[in-house]
């Protein structure tokens, strides 16, 4: 049995073997570099601040009709600044003491 194993000859290296191995190494190094770059990008990418998100959210409300904008602003105020909402909620239902849209927007900008 040992004599049979000694007779086994491994094939000689093919002519493109070294070049293929180099190409594989370059490809693996490139993939590793992309992976590292993606991980760094996730950690180093600047995130928008809460104030910037609120400004963007308020700016997007300009396209809404006035009635819808009033409701959305009241919801924002109630959810994010309930103490300010408690101060103005009495003025919402009193006849003649309505809260104008401009006053409501300024209150939301100050408190949210």
Residue pairs with C-beta under 8 A, 6 or more apart in sequence:
48 56
54 112
57 76
58 105
58 108
58 109
58 112
61 69
61 72
61 73
62 69
64 72
66 101
69 101
70 101
70 104
73 101
73 104
73 105
73 108
74 85
74 92
74 104
76 108
76 112
77 84
77 85
77 88
77 104
77 107
77 108
77 111
77 112
78 85
80 111
80 112
81 108
81 111
81 112
84 107
84 110
84 111
88 99
88 104
88 107
91 97
91 98
91 99
92 98
92 99
